[in-house]
Amino acid sequence: MAALRGSARRGWLRCPQPAALAAAAALAVCAFYYLGGGGETFSSATRRLRATPPAPAGPGPRGLHLLFMFTKAERNPALRDKAQAALRSLLQHGRLGAADVLHLHLVTEGASRDIGLGLLRDLLRGAAFRHQVIVHDVNELTEKLFPIVEAMQKHFSAGSGTYYSDSIFFLSVAMHRIMPKEITRIIQVDLDLKYKTNIRDLFDEFDNFPEGAVIGIAREMQPVYRHTFWQYRRENPQTKVGEPPPDGLPGFNSGVLLLNLEAMRQSKLYNQLLEPTMVQKLTEKYHFKGHLGDQDFFTMVGMEHPELFHVLDCTWNRQLCTWWRDHGYSDVFDQYFQCEGKVRIYHGNCNTPIPED
């Protein structure tokens, strides 16, 4: 996701109107950028980002980067509805600091871009905080990602032509090599979510990362990886791999991802794990063959190096899918699915309806 592009065409400006924010308005970037065509380059994008005035120094104020993918939307009305519901709930509960700017990164292509921009234009019209929309072209990103993630795609993809077989769905794995260094933290989210709390509170979770952690992610709430690791579990009957929480290692769900890009860049261990030889070594050790893209990679790495991950509370990614309860795991399902506490983000994975307010 190349960030801002130097030759971008400005589409509109949006800043909240209350007088309390007027004094700080000149210090913030409250704009919409159309960034996906016209021969714009990643280099020019980076130059624009570097030219953007920083938020005022001091505690609290900061740029908050949130990224989501919106592709093939022109023939997927369900995706359009989910995106609208997710973004509406995010804006409904969003309460940012006076000098905060929410940078919304939209990863899209073709007709989906126009649909996504129209959706954002309508929803952001009444936003109570400063914001900036940044559009990234899928094809451009795929070209940059492919050399990095090619080796892992065969281990973590459903097959040629399927959703997760595209390099773009490994974006989170290598985003630290794609984003300009000026972006040090970013949150990537699915669009089948419903926010029940302030998005800024989720950004505060970065401050809870233990030393050595580079990614924040919640546990998978179904016995998906109990199933995927069946051979390794049979050969290692005392293993915690695939076991339910709190003591087991159930794997991860990538619906909500906190990516400390600076820590990812600095971690020698994490970058070694991206090398094809390391991916091959771990997939052979765990007899791993998945189909869920980045989620599978993070899960496998987490079995070997849990210190790289800050485990988010289940309330930050309260998954609702119950598919595995009806497919051979009813006896243990509830051990994975239980989640105590007030839900902060619902995740309607596998097209599961999200509770109404």
Disulfide bonds with the S-S distance in Angstrom:
Cys314-Cys339 2.05
Cys321-Cys350 1.97
